[in-house]
Amino acid sequence: MAEIVGPMTVRDLTREDLASCAWSGLACHLASVAEALDRAGRGEVDYLAVCPPSGLPVALGGVDYALTPGAGTLWQLAVHGALQSCGIGTILIRAAEQRIRARGLHRAELGVEENNPRARALYERLGYVAFGRKPESWNENAPNWTVQVGQRPSRSRRPECYWGSRSRAGGSMPAVRSTVATNSLLALV
């Protein structure tokens, strides 16, 4: 396993950071992160960035305080692919848990795709235990103004895609990839 040697800081993600976060997802993912930053400005969520001395985010994720009463829900957790399995995800999760405790809450929740055993192993190693399951879905922009629909294949971060043109009244509409998965719900109490 690789080891990161050097200081990492955790801070609030800013709009200025978004241009350097393309590694975390496609354009509509970054748009949802921008919306989360608006919610952070209203105190509904925290959105964190883990940064090396360069100040550029190498991991990011949010804590939603409105989703489950009495708990902070971790979501959109991501570590730059080249730096996974180096302990940065643990730094991010522990910082998120500190934010939850700072609000006087004693429960952290998150969902993990059932076909993502690596992430689930991390969460369980950090003390999270399963308490339920629920289907989830989300949309992502797709290239070529096309629509992609499919399940995420195991051991892959991107969905398997079925391509097809889509138009409305003869014009183009933004491309969307719809993904459906079942999440295991885990909590740290």
Secondary structure, 3 states (H helix, E strand, C coil): CCCCCCCCEEEECCHHHHHHCHHHCCHHHHHHHHHHHHHHHCCCEEEEEEECCCCCCCEEEEEECCCCCCCEEEEEEEECHHHCCCCHHHHHHHHHHHHHHHCCCCCEEEEEECCCHHHHHHHHHCCCEEEEEEEEEEEECCHHHEEEEECCCCCCCCCCCCEEECEECCEECCCCEEEEEEEEEEEEC
